[in-house]
Amino acid sequence: DYKSAELALKKLEYELIFNQTNTDNNKEDISLNHAILSFLKEVEASGVSEHRVKTIRLKLQALRDYCNKTSINGITIKLAKDYMQKRANDRVTNKYHSKEDNYCPTLSPKTYNQELQIFIRFFNHCIELGWLENNPFTLVKPLKEKPKGESYYFRANDLKYLFNSFPQYAYIYNILLHTGLRFTDAYRLCPNNVQNGYLTLQMHKTGDYLKVPLPHSVLEILKPRLNGEFIFPELQSERERIRCRKAVQSIFEPDFVRKNNINLHTFRHTYAHNMLNKGVPKEVLQTLLGHRSIKTTEIYANWVRKE
């Protein structure tokens, strides 16, 4: 009858209102810490390195501390823009020899844009889970980046001076120079990574697997070192790894090191340049370096062609 229908309608209306209220309260109750942990789990599941996960976590925690908000709903578009404006003006104090000559540049456009992408991905994650309706960082404009120049590679004189000045590191420098390995992969090498003339390992940065043939000269260096837990036990100390890097940087002027980002990764650039200069196809070099995309390898190829 009419009264029964009216009661049923009121009951339905009450349930709808009650459920909506619960939904709204659930959105408000999603804390930043909870959302950050949820996002980090998703990032870890994607297979990126521990270092990358740590970087993302630190960026999100810095945003949380700046906003002084406990809920994701408390971060507005204005807060997002204010924070990124602050980041654009922040000074970087950990550059090479920055304490000696007070070299403290602002955040580079590349670093700024990478951080912005982290925040956009984080809030998109919250939207996908139904915790938010809008992403406060999508209206923040990225900074314009300068065209990427040539990555510095060691010249013959650089290498001669380096090997003569620091013979105690000649073994690891030779491995980097003739394999193109990232240093984070090289110092972790174990004897089981070298089998039947091949180098097989899971790369620390990407989590991808690499299997490449080793040059005879590299095998000769490695043979006496295949008996222990690590091929380079002396580099398991962070202090020694820092000394190894500083040795490379010390043969150049501080400003040159900063402008050209000279470090142990420069051996990888040198390897890529030398291989392409010898006529190795970029597709082969992509495999040897473990690049996911041929576009990354083409950055080196373009500069060699210009030479």
C-alpha positions in Angstrom: 0.0 0.0 0.0 0.9 3.7 0.0 2.3 3.8 3.5 4.5 0.7 2.9 5.8 2.3 -0.2 6.5 5.6 1.6 8.4 3.7 4.4 10.4 1.8 1.8 11.3 5.0 0.0 12.4 6.7 3.2 14.4 3.7 4.1 16.1 3.8 0.7 16.7 7.5 1.1 18.2 7.0 4.5 20.5 4.2 3.3 21.7 6.3 0.4 22.4 9.3 2.6 24.1 7.1 5.2 26.3 5.4 2.6 27.2 8.7 1.0 28.2 10.1 4.4 30.3 7.0 5.1 32.0 7.4 1.7 32.8 11.0 2.4 34.1 10.2 5.8 36.2 7.4 4.3 37.8 9.9 1.9 38.5 12.3 4.7 40.0 9.5 6.9 42.6 8.5 4.3 45.8 9.7 5.9 48.8 10.8 3.9 50.9 8.2 5.5 48.5 5.4 4.5 48.3 6.7 1.0 52.1 7.0 0.7 52.6 3.4 1.9 50.0 2.2 -0.6 51.7 4.0 -3.4 55.2 2.7 -2.4 53.8 -0.9 -2.5 52.6 -0.3 -6.0 56.0 1.2 -7.0 57.9 -1.8 -5.5 55.6 -4.2 -7.3 56.5 -2.6 -10.7 60.1 -3.9 -10.3 62.1 -0.7 -9.8 65.2 -0.6 -7.7 65.4 -0.1 -4.0 67.2 3.1 -4.5 64.3 4.4 -6.7 61.7 3.4 -4.1 63.8 5.2 -1.4 64.0 8.4 -3.5 60.2 8.4 -4.1 59.5 7.8 -0.4 61.8 10.8 0.6 60.1 13.1 -1.9 56.6 12.2 -0.7 57.6 12.6 3.0 59.1 16.0 2.3 55.8 17.1 0.7 53.9 15.7 3.7 56.1 17.6 6.1 55.8 20.9 4.2 52.0 20.7 3.9 51.5 19.8 7.5 48.4 17.9 6.6 47.3 14.5 7.8 44.7 13.8 5.0 45.2 13.6 1.3 42.1 15.8 0.9 43.9 18.6 2.7 46.4 19.2 -0.2 44.9 21.8 -2.5 46.0 23.1 -5.8 47.4 26.2 -4.1 49.4 24.1 -1.7 50.8 22.1 -4.7 51.8 25.2 -6.6 53.3 26.8 -3.5 55.4 23.7 -2.7 56.7 23.4 -6.3 57.5 27.1 -6.3 59.5 26.5 -3.1 61.3 23.5 -4.7 62.2 25.6 -7.8 63.9 28.1 -5.5 65.6 25.6 -3.2 69.4 25.5 -3.3 71.3 22.3 -3.8 74.2 22.1 -1.3 75.6 18.6 -2.0 77.4 19.4 -5.2 81.0 18.5 -5.7 83.2 20.8 -3.6 80.3 23.1 -2.9 81.5 23.9 0.6 84.9 25.0 -0.7 83.6 27.6 -3.1 80.0 28.0 -1.9 78.6 26.5 -5.2 74.9 26.1 -4.4 72.7 26.2 -7.5 68.9 26.0 -7.6 67.2 22.8 -8.5 67.7 21.8 -12.1 64.6 21.8 -14.4 65.1 18.1 -14.9 65.1 17.3 -11.2 62.1 19.6 -10.7 60.1 17.9 -13.4 61.0 14.4 -12.1 59.7 15.4 -8.7 56.5 16.8 -10.2 55.9 13.5 -12.1 56.2 11.6 -8.8 53.5 13.8 -7.2 51.2 13.5 -10.2 51.6 9.7 -10.2 51.0 9.6 -6.4 47.7 11.5 -6.6 46.6 9.6 -9.7 47.1 6.5 -7.5 44.8 8.0 -4.9 42.2 8.8 -7.5 42.3 5.3 -8.9 41.5 3.9 -5.5 38.6 6.3 -5.1 40.2 8.3 -2.3 40.2 11.6 -4.3 38.4 13.2 -7.2 41.0 15.6 -8.5 44.8 15.7 -8.8 46.1 18.9 -7.2 49.4 18.7 -9.1 48.1 18.4 -12.7 47.8 22.2 -12.9 51.5 22.8 -11.9 53.5 23.6 -15.0 56.8 21.8 -15.6 59.9 23.8 -16.1 61.5 24.1 -19.6 64.6 21.9 -19.9 67.6 22.8 -22.0 68.4 20.4 -24.8 70.5 17.5 -23.5 74.2 18.0 -24.5 76.8 15.3 -25.0 77.7 13.2 -22.0 81.4 13.7 -21.2 83.6 10.7 -22.0 87.2 10.1 -20.9 89.8 11.0 -23.5 93.0 9.0 -23.9 95.1 11.5 -21.8 92.5 11.4 -19.0 92.7 7.7 -18.8 96.5 7.6 -18.9 96.8 10.1 -16.1 94.1 8.4 -14.1 95.7 4.9 -14.3 99.1 6.3 -13.5 97.9 8.3 -10.6 95.7 5.6 -9.0 97.0 2.2 -9.8 95.2 0.7 -6.7 91.9 1.2 -8.6 93.1 0.1 -12.0 91.3 -3.2 -11.8 87.8 -1.7 -11.3 88.5 1.1 -13.7 89.4 -1.4 -16.4 86.2 -3.4 -15.8 84.1 -0.3 -16.1 85.9 0.9 -19.2 85.7 -2.4 -21.0 82.2 -3.6 -20.0 80.1 -0.4 -19.7 78.7 -1.7 -16.4 77.2 0.8 -14.0 79.4 1.0 -10.9 76.4 0.0 -8.7 76.4 -3.4 -10.6 80.2 -3.7 -10.9 81.2 -3.5 -7.2 78.5 -6.1 -6.3 79.7 -8.7 -8.7 80.1 -12.3 -7.4 81.9 -15.2 -8.9 78.6 -16.8 -10.0 77.9 -13.7 -12.2 80.8 -14.9 -14.5 80.2 -18.2 -16.3 81.5 -19.6 -19.5 82.8 -16.3 -20.7 79.5 -14.5 -20.1 78.5 -11.9 -17.5 75.0 -12.6 -16.1 73.4 -10.4 -13.5 70.2 -8.5 -12.4 70.9 -4.8 -12.8 70.5 -2.8 -9.6 68.9 0.3 -11.3 66.2 -1.3 -13.4 65.9 -4.9 -12.1 66.3 -6.2 -15.6 68.6 -9.1 -16.4 71.8 -8.7 -18.4 73.7 -11.4 -20.1 76.7 -10.3 -22.3 79.9 -11.9 -23.5 83.1 -10.6 -21.7 86.2 -9.5 -23.6 89.2 -11.7 -23.1 91.1 -8.8 -21.4 88.3 -8.5 -18.8 88.3 -12.3 -18.1 92.0 -12.1 -17.4 91.4 -9.5 -14.8 88.5 -11.4 -13.2 90.1 -14.9 -13.1 92.2 -14.4 -10.0 89.2 -12.8 -8.2 86.7 -15.7 -8.6 87.3 -17.5 -5.4 85.7 -15.3 -2.7 82.2 -14.1 -1.9 82.7 -10.9 -3.9 84.9 -10.3 -6.9 85.8 -6.9 -5.4 85.7 -7.4 -1.6 87.7 -4.2 -1.0 84.8 -2.1 -2.5 82.1 -3.4 -0.2 83.0 -0.6 2.1 81.1 2.7 1.3 84.1 4.7 2.4 86.3 2.9 -0.2 83.7 3.4 -2.9 83.7 7.1 -2.2 87.5 7.2 -2.4 87.3 5.3 -5.8 84.9 8.0 -7.1 86.9 10.9 -5.7 90.0 9.6 -7.3 88.4 10.0 -10.8 87.1 13.5 -10.0 90.4 14.7 -8.6 92.1 14.8 -12.0 89.8 17.6 -13.1 89.0 21.1 -11.9 86.0 21.2 -9.5 83.9 23.4 -11.8 84.6 21.0 -14.7 83.5 18.0 -12.6 80.2 19.8 -11.8 79.4 21.0 -15.3 80.2 17.6 -16.9 78.9 15.5 -14.0 82.2 13.5 -13.8 81.9 10.4 -11.7 82.3 6.6 -12.1 79.3 6.5 -14.5 81.5 8.5 -16.9 83.3 5.1 -17.7 79.9 3.9 -19.1 79.7 6.9 -21.4 83.3 6.3 -22.5 82.5 2.6 -23.2 79.4 3.5 -25.3 81.4 6.2 -27.2 84.3 3.9 -28.0 82.0 1.0 -29.1 80.1 3.2 -31.5 83.2 4.8 -32.7 84.5 1.3 -33.7 81.3 0.7 -35.7 79.3 -1.4 -33.3 75.6 -1.1 -34.3 73.5 0.8 -31.8 71.1 -2.2 -31.5 74.0 -4.4 -30.4 75.2 -1.7 -28.0 71.7 -1.5 -26.5 72.0 -5.1 -25.6 75.5 -4.7 -24.1 74.4 -1.8 -22.0 71.1 -3.2 -21.0 69.1 -0.3 -22.2 65.3 -0.8 -22.2 64.8 1.6 -25.0 66.9 2.1 -28.2 66.2 5.9 -27.7 68.6 5.9 -24.8 71.3 4.3 -26.9 70.7 6.7 -29.7 71.7 9.6 -27.5 75.2 8.3 -27.7 74.9 7.4 -31.4 73.8 11.0 -32.3 76.9 12.5 -30.8 79.3 10.0 -32.4 77.8 10.8 -35.8 78.3 14.5 -35.3 82.0 13.8 -34.6 
